[in-house]
Amino acid sequence: MSLLKKLLYPHDLETFFSRIWEQDYLHIRRADNPALHELLPALVSLEDLDELLTVTYATGSHRSDALCLTREGHVLAPGEYLRPAAAGQPLVQIDVERALTLYRHGASITLNRVNEALPTVGGLCDELSAFFGVRVHANAYFTPADAQGFPTHFDTHDVILLQLVGAKNWHIQPPPVQLPTPTMHDHGAAPTGPVSEVLLRSAELLYIPRGFVHQGIATDAPSVHLTLGITPYPWSWLLHRLLDDLERNDADFRRSVAPQLGRAALDESRLTETLTMLAARLVDTERVLRALDHQVAGIDRPGGMPLRGLLTQLTCHEEVTPASLVRLKQSVQVDLSRSGDRIMLSFGHTVLTLPAFTEAALRILCSGAAVCAAQLPAEIDDSGKLVLIKRLIREELLEFADPLVPA
């Protein structure tokens, strides 16, 4: 079962996306999904976040936006907890002791993009990114007792909140602007509609669609939660990409609308005919699929897969034998598609083009089961099977499987 299914239980994915996604918030309580009590600490623990702040951030130089402190809804000046690094460098030194002192005096701490530093969180974000086809990031929030980190606001991306420690009271209102995009972040419309109150306790989940106005205040104990931010990819962005492609490749889209653009000079019947002709060219499934593939392939996944053992694996990949067990790497999402006599194998930022006769072997190798070359179909000879497996190991799609560990 995918992590997303485990997080959203008892709601199945079909119900979630048809009735809740981008439409309403969702609170999953402990009683609804008892598995969250074990799943969330395994995903990220307080100790993981403590080490990230007090060890990793306390040494070396880091991006200035790696850390953010707020108090009573106001962002504190970075100079209160950041020190410039070497002259001319864009990185900074984080004064962790100062940040902790501010936290003791009521300031909230935000650790941005923890998916880049913590492999388990990075794996979750990568899995969600592969599922949604968009960028997904994770921030961790430490809020002192009775404190509010950020003011009442709405986000231009969907968020899933995972409460790790303590509890927070959330006030949620319907959106003042429906499904805002990042350019609409400062939309001036005031929130309307009733205020819903949600007490989010540890081992619980809260989904808030973009545009919904919300604020969170910790209870009488400190709160720690992880927020997963899911970047939108609206139809308007897809159409922009299609139009850009058509402008480059179709001269009809580059013709002038008319010698004169004044309403009186336009031939309305000709205008309607031309718009109908151009709109029909947008309805091109292959063009749309190429645009979507380009979007997915361009996703930046800085979290990536854990790197431990990769150097050894890359060094030893020539030792593959017909009996060597291999399997698909964890957290890798693979897409297989066929075009004529070629197979397109897409994963992460990589797209491989392989002969069509490898399709059956690829489907077995990408199934997640531990298999060896000797178990692959006969469409490929023995040496070809080893060449294929070595190639996929080198491309970081497959890894050696422990024969004692069941698939």
C-alpha positions as a Markdown table, in Angstrom:
| # | Residue | x | y | z |
|---|---|---|---|---|
| 1 | Met | 0.0 | 0.0 | 0.0 |
| 2 | Ser | 1.4 | 3.4 | -0.9 |
| 3 | Leu | 2.2 | 6.0 | 1.8 |
| 4 | Leu | -0.6 | 8.3 | 0.5 |
| 5 | Lys | -3.2 | 5.5 | 0.9 |
| 6 | Lys | -1.9 | 4.8 | 4.4 |
| 7 | Leu | -2.0 | 8.5 | 5.4 |
| 8 | Leu | -5.6 | 9.0 | 4.0 |
| 9 | Tyr | -7.1 | 5.8 | 5.4 |
| 10 | Pro | -10.1 | 5.2 | 6.0 |
| 11 | His | -10.7 | 7.3 | 2.8 |
| 12 | Asp | -9.8 | 5.6 | -0.4 |
| 13 | Leu | -8.0 | 7.6 | -3.1 |
| 14 | Glu | -11.0 | 7.7 | -5.4 |
| 15 | Thr | -13.3 | 9.2 | -2.7 |
| 16 | Phe | -10.7 | 11.6 | -1.6 |
| 17 | Phe | -10.0 | 13.1 | -5.1 |
| 18 | Ser | -13.7 | 13.1 | -6.1 |
| 19 | Arg | -15.2 | 14.6 | -3.0 |
| 20 | Ile | -12.5 | 16.3 | -1.0 |
| 21 | Trp | -9.5 | 17.3 | -3.0 |
| 22 | Glu | -9.5 | 21.1 | -3.8 |
| 23 | Gln | -13.1 | 21.2 | -2.4 |
| 24 | Asp | -13.0 | 21.0 | 1.4 |
| 25 | Tyr | -10.7 | 20.3 | 4.4 |
| 26 | Leu | -10.3 | 16.9 | 5.9 |
| 27 | His | -9.5 | 15.9 | 9.5 |
| 28 | Ile | -8.4 | 12.3 | 10.1 |
| 29 | Arg | -8.5 | 11.6 | 13.8 |
| 30 | Arg | -6.6 | 8.9 | 15.8 |
| 31 | Ala | -9.7 | 6.8 | 16.0 |
| 32 | Asp | -10.2 | 7.0 | 12.2 |
| 33 | Asn | -6.7 | 5.9 | 11.3 |
| 34 | Pro | -4.9 | 4.2 | 14.3 |
| 35 | Ala | -2.0 | 3.3 | 12.1 |
| 36 | Leu | -0.9 | 7.0 | 12.0 |
| 37 | His | 0.3 | 6.5 | 15.6 |
| 38 | Glu | 3.1 | 4.3 | 14.3 |
| 39 | Leu | 3.5 | 5.6 | 10.8 |
| 40 | Leu | 4.3 | 9.2 | 11.6 |
| 41 | Pro | 7.1 | 8.6 | 14.2 |
| 42 | Ala | 8.6 | 6.2 | 11.7 |
| 43 | Leu | 8.5 | 8.9 | 9.0 |
| 44 | Val | 10.1 | 11.6 | 11.1 |
| 45 | Ser | 10.8 | 11.8 | 14.9 |
| 46 | Leu | 11.4 | 14.7 | 17.2 |
| 47 | Glu | 14.9 | 13.4 | 17.6 |
| 48 | Asp | 15.4 | 13.6 | 13.8 |
| 49 | Leu | 14.3 | 17.3 | 13.7 |
| 50 | Asp | 16.3 | 18.1 | 16.9 |
| 51 | Glu | 19.5 | 16.7 | 15.3 |
| 52 | Leu | 18.8 | 18.6 | 12.1 |
| 53 | Leu | 18.6 | 21.9 | 13.9 |
| 54 | Thr | 21.1 | 21.5 | 16.7 |
| 55 | Val | 23.8 | 19.5 | 14.8 |
| 56 | Thr | 23.4 | 20.0 | 11.1 |
| 57 | Tyr | 22.3 | 23.6 | 11.2 |
| 58 | Ala | 24.7 | 24.5 | 14.0 |
| 59 | Thr | 27.7 | 23.7 | 11.7 |
| 60 | Gly | 28.7 | 25.0 | 8.3 |
| 61 | Ser | 26.9 | 27.4 | 6.1 |
| 62 | His | 23.3 | 27.2 | 4.9 |
| 63 | Arg | 20.8 | 28.9 | 2.8 |
| 64 | Ser | 19.3 | 31.9 | 4.6 |
| 65 | Asp | 15.8 | 30.6 | 4.1 |
| 66 | Ala | 16.5 | 27.2 | 5.7 |
| 67 | Leu | 15.2 | 28.6 | 9.0 |
| 68 | Cys | 12.4 | 31.1 | 9.8 |
| 69 | Leu | 11.3 | 32.4 | 13.2 |
| 70 | Thr | 8.0 | 34.1 | 13.9 |
| 71 | Arg | 6.3 | 35.5 | 17.0 |
| 72 | Glu | 2.6 | 36.4 | 17.3 |
| 73 | Gly | 2.1 | 36.1 | 13.6 |
| 74 | His | 5.1 | 38.3 | 12.6 |
| 75 | Val | 8.3 | 37.2 | 10.9 |
| 76 | Leu | 11.4 | 38.0 | 13.0 |
| 77 | Ala | 14.3 | 39.8 | 11.3 |
| 78 | Pro | 16.8 | 37.2 | 10.1 |
| 79 | Gly | 19.6 | 39.2 | 11.7 |
| 80 | Glu | 18.3 | 38.0 | 15.1 |
| 81 | Tyr | 19.4 | 34.5 | 14.5 |
| 82 | Leu | 21.5 | 34.5 | 11.3 |
| 83 | Arg | 25.1 | 35.6 | 10.8 |
| 84 | Pro | 26.7 | 36.3 | 7.4 |
| 85 | Ala | 29.1 | 33.7 | 6.1 |
| 86 | Ala | 32.3 | 34.5 | 4.3 |
| 87 | Ala | 32.3 | 37.8 | 2.3 |
| 88 | Gly | 30.6 | 37.5 | -1.0 |
| 89 | Gln | 29.0 | 34.1 | -0.2 |
| 90 | Pro | 25.2 | 33.7 | -0.5 |
| 91 | Leu | 25.1 | 31.3 | 2.5 |
| 92 | Val | 24.8 | 32.2 | 6.2 |
| 93 | Gln | 25.7 | 30.8 | 9.6 |
| 94 | Ile | 22.7 | 29.9 | 11.8 |
| 95 | Asp | 23.0 | 30.9 | 15.4 |
| 96 | Val | 21.1 | 27.9 | 16.8 |
| 97 | Glu | 21.6 | 29.0 | 20.4 |
| 98 | Arg | 20.0 | 32.3 | 19.7 |
| 99 | Ala | 17.2 | 30.6 | 17.8 |
| 100 | Leu | 16.5 | 28.3 | 20.8 |
| 101 | Thr | 16.5 | 31.3 | 23.1 |
| 102 | Leu | 13.9 | 33.0 | 21.0 |
| 103 | Tyr | 11.9 | 29.8 | 21.0 |
| 104 | Arg | 12.0 | 29.7 | 24.8 |
| 105 | His | 10.6 | 33.3 | 24.8 |
| 106 | Gly | 7.6 | 32.5 | 22.6 |
| 107 | Ala | 9.0 | 32.5 | 19.0 |
| 108 | Ser | 8.0 | 29.7 | 16.6 |
| 109 | Ile | 10.7 | 27.9 | 14.5 |
| 110 | Thr | 10.1 | 26.8 | 11.0 |
| 111 | Leu | 12.6 | 24.3 | 9.3 |
| 112 | Asn | 12.1 | 24.7 | 5.6 |
| 113 | Arg | 12.5 | 21.9 | 3.1 |
| 114 | Val | 13.4 | 19.2 | 5.6 |
| 115 | Asn | 12.8 | 16.7 | 2.7 |
| 116 | Glu | 16.2 | 17.7 | 1.4 |
| 117 | Ala | 17.9 | 16.7 | 4.7 |
| 118 | Leu | 15.9 | 13.7 | 6.0 |
| 119 | Pro | 15.8 | 10.6 | 3.7 |
| 120 | Thr | 12.5 | 9.3 | 5.0 |
| 121 | Val | 10.7 | 12.6 | 4.5 |
| 122 | Gly | 12.4 | 13.0 | 1.1 |
| 123 | Gly | 11.2 | 9.5 | 0.1 |
| 124 | Leu | 7.6 | 10.5 | 1.0 |
| 125 | Cys | 7.8 | 13.8 | -0.9 |
| 126 | Asp | 9.3 | 11.9 | -3.9 |
| 127 | Glu | 6.5 | 9.4 | -3.8 |
| 128 | Leu | 3.9 | 12.1 | -3.6 |
| 129 | Ser | 5.7 | 14.1 | -6.3 |
| 130 | Ala | 5.7 | 11.0 | -8.6 |
| 131 | Phe | 2.0 | 10.5 | -7.9 |
| 132 | Phe | 0.8 | 14.0 | -8.4 |
| 133 | Gly | 3.3 | 14.9 | -11.1 |
| 134 | Val | 4.3 | 18.2 | -9.3 |
| 135 | Arg | 6.8 | 19.4 | -6.8 |
| 136 | Val | 6.2 | 18.4 | -3.2 |
| 137 | His | 8.1 | 19.8 | -0.2 |
| 138 | Ala | 8.0 | 19.5 | 3.6 |
| 139 | Asn | 8.4 | 22.0 | 6.4 |
| 140 | Ala | 8.6 | 21.3 | 10.1 |
| 141 | Tyr | 7.0 | 23.7 | 12.6 |
| 142 | Phe | 7.9 | 24.1 | 16.3 |
| 143 | Thr | 5.3 | 26.3 | 18.1 |
| 144 | Pro | 5.6 | 27.1 | 21.9 |
| 145 | Ala | 2.6 | 26.5 | 24.1 |
| 146 | Asp | -0.3 | 29.0 | 23.5 |
| 147 | Ala | 1.6 | 30.5 | 20.6 |
| 148 | Gln | 0.7 | 31.3 | 17.0 |
| 149 | Gly | 3.4 | 31.1 | 14.4 |
| 150 | Phe | 1.9 | 32.7 | 11.3 |
| 151 | Pro | -1.0 | 35.1 | 11.0 |
| 152 | Thr | -4.3 | 34.1 | 9.4 |
| 153 | His | -3.6 | 33.4 | 5.7 |
| 154 | Phe | -4.3 | 31.2 | 2.8 |
| 155 | Asp | -1.8 | 29.2 | 0.8 |
| 156 | Thr | -1.5 | 28.9 | -3.0 |
| 157 | His | -0.7 | 25.2 | -2.7 |
| 158 | Asp | -2.5 | 22.3 | -1.1 |
| 159 | Val | -1.2 | 21.2 | 2.3 |
| 160 | Ile | -1.3 | 18.1 | 4.4 |
| 161 | Leu | -0.5 | 18.6 | 8.1 |
| 162 | Leu | 0.9 | 15.7 | 10.1 |
| 163 | Gln | 0.8 | 16.4 | 13.9 |
| 164 | Leu | 3.9 | 14.9 | 15.5 |
| 165 | Val | 3.9 | 16.3 | 19.1 |
| 166 | Gly | 1.3 | 18.2 | 21.1 |
| 167 | Ala | -1.8 | 19.7 | 19.5 |
| 168 | Lys | -3.0 | 22.8 | 17.7 |
| 169 | Asn | -6.3 | 24.5 | 17.4 |
| 170 | Trp | -7.0 | 25.4 | 13.8 |
| 171 | His | -9.6 | 27.9 | 12.5 |
| 172 | Ile | -10.5 | 27.3 | 8.9 |
| 173 | Gln | -12.7 | 29.4 | 6.6 |
| 174 | Pro | -13.8 | 29.0 | 3.0 |
| 175 | Pro | -11.6 | 30.6 | 0.3 |
| 176 | Pro | -12.0 | 34.3 | -0.6 |
| 177 | Val | -10.7 | 33.3 | -4.0 |
| 178 | Gln | -11.3 | 29.9 | -5.5 |
| 179 | Leu | -8.2 | 27.8 | -6.1 |
| 180 | Pro | -5.6 | 30.6 | -6.2 |
| 181 | Thr | -2.4 | 30.3 | -8.1 |
| 182 | Pro | 1.0 | 31.7 | -6.8 |
| 183 | Thr | 0.4 | 35.0 | -8.6 |
| 184 | Met | -2.8 | 35.5 | -6.6 |
| 185 | His | -1.1 | 35.1 | -3.2 |
| 186 | Asp | -1.8 | 38.7 | -2.2 |
| 187 | His | -5.4 | 38.7 | -3.4 |
| 188 | Gly | -7.2 | 41.3 | -1.4 |
| 189 | Ala | -10.6 | 39.7 | -0.9 |
| 190 | Ala | -11.6 | 39.2 | 2.7 |
| 191 | Pro | -12.6 | 35.7 | 3.9 |
| 192 | Thr | -16.2 | 34.9 | 4.1 |
| 193 | Gly | -18.3 | 32.0 | 5.5 |
| 194 | Pro | -18.4 | 30.3 | 8.8 |
| 195 | Val | -15.2 | 29.4 | 10.8 |
| 196 | Ser | -14.6 | 25.7 | 11.4 |
| 197 | Glu | -12.6 | 24.7 | 14.4 |
| 198 | Val | -10.3 | 21.6 | 14.4 |
| 199 | Leu | -8.3 | 20.4 | 17.3 |
| 200 | Leu | -5.4 | 18.5 | 15.6 |
| 201 | Arg | -3.7 | 16.2 | 18.1 |
| 202 | Ser | -0.6 | 14.1 | 17.8 |
| 203 | Ala | -0.8 | 11.2 | 15.2 |
| 204 | Glu | -3.6 | 13.0 | 13.3 |
| 205 | Leu | -3.8 | 14.5 | 9.8 |
| 206 | Leu | -5.4 | 17.6 | 8.4 |
| 207 | Tyr | -5.7 | 18.4 | 4.7 |
| 208 | Ile | -6.4 | 22.0 | 3.7 |
| 209 | Pro | -7.0 | 22.9 | 0.1 |
| 210 | Arg | -5.3 | 26.0 | -1.4 |
| 211 | Gly | -7.3 | 29.1 | -0.9 |
| 212 | Phe | -8.9 | 28.1 | 2.4 |
| 213 | Val | -8.1 | 30.7 | 5.1 |
| 214 | His | -6.5 | 29.2 | 8.2 |
| 215 | Gln | -4.6 | 29.9 | 11.4 |
| 216 | Gly | -3.2 | 27.5 | 14.0 |
| 217 | Ile | -2.6 | 28.1 | 17.7 |
| 218 | Ala | -0.8 | 25.6 | 20.0 |
| 219 | Thr | -2.6 | 24.4 | 23.1 |
| 220 | Asp | -1.1 | 24.6 | 26.6 |
| 221 | Ala | 1.8 | 22.4 | 25.4 |
| 222 | Pro | 4.4 | 22.9 | 22.7 |
| 223 | Ser | 3.4 | 21.7 | 19.2 |
| 224 | Val | 5.4 | 20.1 | 16.4 |
| 225 | His | 3.9 | 19.3 | 13.0 |
| 226 | Leu | 5.1 | 18.5 | 9.5 |
| 227 | Thr | 3.5 | 20.2 | 6.5 |
| 228 | Leu | 3.6 | 18.7 | 3.1 |
| 229 | Gly | 3.1 | 21.3 | 0.4 |
| 230 | Ile | 1.7 | 20.1 | -3.0 |
| 231 | Thr | 2.3 | 22.6 | -5.8 |
| 232 | Pro | -0.7 | 22.9 | -8.2 |
| 233 | Tyr | -0.5 | 22.4 | -11.9 |
| 234 | Pro | -3.8 | 23.9 | -13.2 |
| 235 | Trp | -5.3 | 23.5 | -16.6 |
| 236 | Ser | -4.3 | 27.0 | -17.5 |
| 237 | Trp | -0.6 | 26.2 | -17.1 |
| 238 | Leu | -1.0 | 23.2 | -19.4 |
| 239 | Leu | -2.8 | 25.3 | -22.0 |
| 240 | His | 0.0 | 27.9 | -21.8 |
| 241 | Arg | 2.5 | 25.2 | -22.5 |
| 242 | Leu | 0.5 | 23.8 | -25.4 |
| 243 | Leu | 0.1 | 27.3 | -26.9 |
| 244 | Asp | 3.9 | 27.9 | -26.6 |
| 245 | Asp | 4.5 | 24.6 | -28.4 |
| 246 | Leu | 2.0 | 25.5 | -31.1 |
| 247 | Glu | 3.4 | 29.0 | -31.5 |
| 248 | Arg | 6.8 | 27.4 | -32.2 |
| 249 | Asn | 5.6 | 24.7 | -34.6 |
| 250 | Asp | 2.4 | 25.9 | -36.2 |
| 251 | Ala | 2.5 | 29.0 | -38.4 |
| 252 | Asp | -1.3 | 29.5 | -38.1 |
| 253 | Phe | -0.8 | 30.4 | -34.5 |
| 254 | Arg | 1.7 | 33.1 | -35.5 |
| 255 | Arg | -0.6 | 34.9 | -38.1 |
| 256 | Ser | -1.9 | 38.3 | -37.2 |
| 257 | Val | -5.4 | 38.4 | -35.9 |
| 258 | Ala | -6.4 | 41.0 | -38.5 |
| 259 | Pro | -4.8 | 43.9 | -40.3 |
| 260 | Gln | -6.9 | 46.1 | -37.9 |
| 261 | Leu | -7.8 | 45.0 | -34.4 |
| 262 | Gly | -10.7 | 47.4 | -33.9 |
| 263 | Arg | -14.0 | 45.7 | -33.3 |
| 264 | Ala | -15.6 | 47.4 | -36.3 |
| 265 | Ala | -12.9 | 46.1 | -38.6 |
| 266 | Leu | -13.2 | 42.5 | -37.6 |
| 267 | Asp | -15.1 | 40.0 | -39.6 |
| 268 | Glu | -17.0 | 38.1 | -36.9 |
| 269 | Ser | -17.8 | 35.1 | -39.0 |
| 270 | Arg | -14.2 | 34.7 | -40.0 |
| 271 | Leu | -13.1 | 35.2 | -36.4 |
| 272 | Thr | -15.4 | 32.4 | -35.2 |
| 273 | Glu | -14.1 | 30.1 | -38.0 |
| 274 | Thr | -10.5 | 30.8 | -37.2 |
| 275 | Leu | -11.0 | 30.3 | -33.4 |
| 276 | Thr | -12.7 | 27.0 | -34.1 |
| 277 | Met | -9.9 | 25.8 | -36.3 |
| 278 | Leu | -7.2 | 26.8 | -33.8 |
| 279 | Ala | -9.0 | 25.4 | -30.8 |
| 280 | Ala | -9.3 | 22.1 | -32.6 |
| 281 | Arg | -5.6 | 21.8 | -32.8 |
| 282 | Leu | -5.3 | 22.1 | -29.0 |
| 283 | Val | -7.3 | 18.8 | -28.8 |
| 284 | Asp | -4.3 | 16.7 | -29.6 |
| 285 | Thr | -3.8 | 13.9 | -27.2 |
| 286 | Glu | -0.2 | 13.2 | -28.2 |
| 287 | Arg | 0.7 | 16.8 | -27.8 |
| 288 | Val | -1.0 | 17.0 | -24.4 |
| 289 | Leu | 0.8 | 13.8 | -23.2 |
| 290 | Arg | 4.2 | 15.2 | -24.4 |
| 291 | Ala | 3.5 | 18.4 | -22.4 |
| 292 | Leu | 2.6 | 16.4 | -19.3 |
| 293 | Asp | 5.7 | 14.2 | -19.7 |
| 294 | His | 7.8 | 17.4 | -19.9 |
| 295 | Gln | 6.2 | 18.7 | -16.8 |
| 296 | Val | 6.8 | 15.5 | -14.8 |
| 297 | Ala | 10.4 | 15.1 | -16.1 |
| 298 | Gly | 11.2 | 18.7 | -15.1 |
| 299 | Ile | 10.2 | 18.3 | -11.4 |
| 300 | Asp | 13.1 | 19.1 | -9.1 |
| 301 | Arg | 13.2 | 16.5 | -6.4 |
| 302 | Pro | 16.1 | 17.6 | -4.2 |
| 303 | Gly | 15.2 | 15.1 | -1.5 |
| 304 | Gly | 16.1 | 12.3 | -3.9 |
| 305 | Met | 16.8 | 8.7 | -2.8 |
| 306 | Pro | 19.1 | 7.9 | 0.1 |
| 307 | Leu | 22.7 | 7.9 | -1.3 |
| 308 | Arg | 24.2 | 5.4 | 1.2 |
| 309 | Gly | 25.7 | 2.4 | -0.6 |
| 310 | Leu | 25.3 | 3.9 | -4.0 |
| 311 | Leu | 29.1 | 4.3 | -4.6 |
| 312 | Thr | 29.6 | 0.6 | -3.7 |
| 313 | Gln | 26.7 | -0.4 | -6.0 |
| 314 | Leu | 28.0 | 1.6 | -8.9 |
| 315 | Thr | 31.5 | 0.2 | -8.4 |
| 316 | Cys | 30.3 | -3.4 | -8.2 |
| 317 | His | 27.6 | -3.4 | -10.9 |
| 318 | Glu | 29.8 | -5.5 | -13.3 |
| 319 | Glu | 29.5 | -8.4 | -10.9 |
| 320 | Val | 25.9 | -9.1 | -11.9 |
| 321 | Thr | 25.4 | -12.8 | -12.7 |
| 322 | Pro | 22.4 | -14.8 | -14.0 |
| 323 | Ala | 21.6 | -15.6 | -10.3 |
| 324 | Ser | 22.0 | -12.1 | -8.9 |
| 325 | Leu | 18.8 | -10.9 | -7.3 |
| 326 | Val | 17.8 | -7.3 | -8.1 |
| 327 | Arg | 14.8 | -5.2 | -7.4 |
| 328 | Leu | 13.3 | -1.8 | -8.0 |
| 329 | Lys | 14.6 | 0.9 | -5.6 |
| 330 | Gln | 12.2 | 2.0 | -3.0 |
| 331 | Ser | 10.3 | 5.2 | -3.5 |
| 332 | Val | 10.9 | 5.1 | -7.3 |
| 333 | Gln | 7.8 | 5.6 | -9.5 |
| 334 | Val | 8.2 | 4.1 | -13.0 |
| 335 | Asp | 6.1 | 4.8 | -16.1 |
| 336 | Leu | 6.3 | 2.5 | -19.1 |
| 337 | Ser | 4.9 | 3.5 | -22.5 |
| 338 | Arg | 5.2 | 2.1 | -26.0 |
| 339 | Ser | 5.7 | 4.1 | -29.2 |
| 340 | Gly | 6.1 | 1.9 | -32.3 |
| 341 | Asp | 9.1 | -0.4 | -31.8 |
| 342 | Arg | 10.4 | 1.5 | -28.8 |
| 343 | Ile | 9.7 | 1.5 | -25.1 |
| 344 | Met | 9.8 | 4.7 | -23.1 |
| 345 | Leu | 10.9 | 4.1 | -19.5 |
| 346 | Ser | 10.5 | 7.2 | -17.3 |
| 347 | Phe | 11.5 | 7.6 | -13.6 |
| 348 | Gly | 12.6 | 10.7 | -11.7 |
| 349 | His | 14.5 | 13.0 | -14.1 |
| 350 | Thr | 15.5 | 10.1 | -16.4 |
| 351 | Val | 13.8 | 8.9 | -19.6 |
| 352 | Leu | 15.3 | 5.8 | -21.3 |
| 353 | Thr | 14.4 | 4.6 | -24.8 |
| 354 | Leu | 14.7 | 0.8 | -25.2 |
| 355 | Pro | 13.8 | -1.7 | -27.9 |
| 356 | Ala | 10.2 | -3.0 | -27.7 |
| 357 | Phe | 11.3 | -6.6 | -27.2 |
| 358 | Thr | 12.5 | -5.6 | -23.7 |
| 359 | Glu | 9.0 | -4.7 | -22.5 |
| 360 | Ala | 8.1 | -8.0 | -20.8 |
| 361 | Ala | 11.5 | -8.1 | -19.0 |
| 362 | Leu | 11.1 | -4.4 | -18.0 |
| 363 | Arg | 7.7 | -5.0 | -16.5 |
| 364 | Ile | 9.0 | -7.8 | -14.4 |
| 365 | Leu | 12.1 | -5.8 | -13.3 |
| 366 | Cys | 9.9 | -2.8 | -12.4 |
| 367 | Ser | 7.3 | -4.8 | -10.5 |
| 368 | Gly | 9.1 | -4.4 | -7.2 |
| 369 | Ala | 9.7 | -8.2 | -6.7 |
| 370 | Ala | 13.2 | -9.5 | -6.3 |
| 371 | Val | 14.2 | -11.3 | -9.5 |
| 372 | Cys | 17.3 | -12.5 | -11.3 |
| 373 | Ala | 18.3 | -12.5 | -15.0 |
| 374 | Ala | 17.5 | -16.2 | -15.2 |
| 375 | Gln | 13.9 | -15.5 | -14.5 |
| 376 | Leu | 13.4 | -13.0 | -17.3 |
| 377 | Pro | 11.5 | -14.0 | -20.5 |
| 378 | Ala | 13.2 | -15.7 | -23.4 |
| 379 | Glu | 12.7 | -12.7 | -25.7 |
| 380 | Ile | 16.2 | -11.6 | -24.6 |
| 381 | Asp | 19.2 | -13.9 | -24.7 |
| 382 | Asp | 21.2 | -14.5 | -21.5 |
| 383 | Ser | 23.9 | -11.9 | -22.3 |
| 384 | Gly | 21.2 | -9.3 | -23.2 |
| 385 | Lys | 19.5 | -9.9 | -19.9 |
| 386 | Leu | 22.7 | -9.1 | -18.0 |
| 387 | Val | 23.3 | -6.0 | -20.1 |
| 388 | Leu | 19.8 | -4.7 | -19.4 |
| 389 | Ile | 20.1 | -5.3 | -15.6 |
| 390 | Lys | 23.5 | -3.6 | -15.5 |
| 391 | Arg | 22.2 | -0.6 | -17.4 |
| 392 | Leu | 19.3 | -0.2 | -15.0 |
| 393 | Ile | 21.6 | -0.5 | -12.0 |
| 394 | Arg | 23.8 | 2.1 | -13.5 |
| 395 | Glu | 20.8 | 4.4 | -14.1 |
| 396 | Glu | 20.0 | 4.0 | -10.4 |
| 397 | Leu | 16.6 | 2.3 | -11.0 |
| 398 | Leu | 17.5 | -1.2 | -9.7 |
| 399 | Glu | 19.5 | -2.3 | -6.7 |
| 400 | Phe | 20.8 | -5.6 | -5.5 |
| 401 | Ala | 18.3 | -7.4 | -3.3 |
| 402 | Asp | 19.2 | -9.4 | -0.2 |
| 403 | Pro | 18.2 | -13.0 | -1.0 |
| 404 | Leu | 17.2 | -13.5 | 2.7 |
| 405 | Val | 14.7 | -10.6 | 2.6 |
| 406 | Pro | 11.3 | -11.4 | 1.0 |
| 407 | Ala | 10.2 | -9.2 | -1.9 |
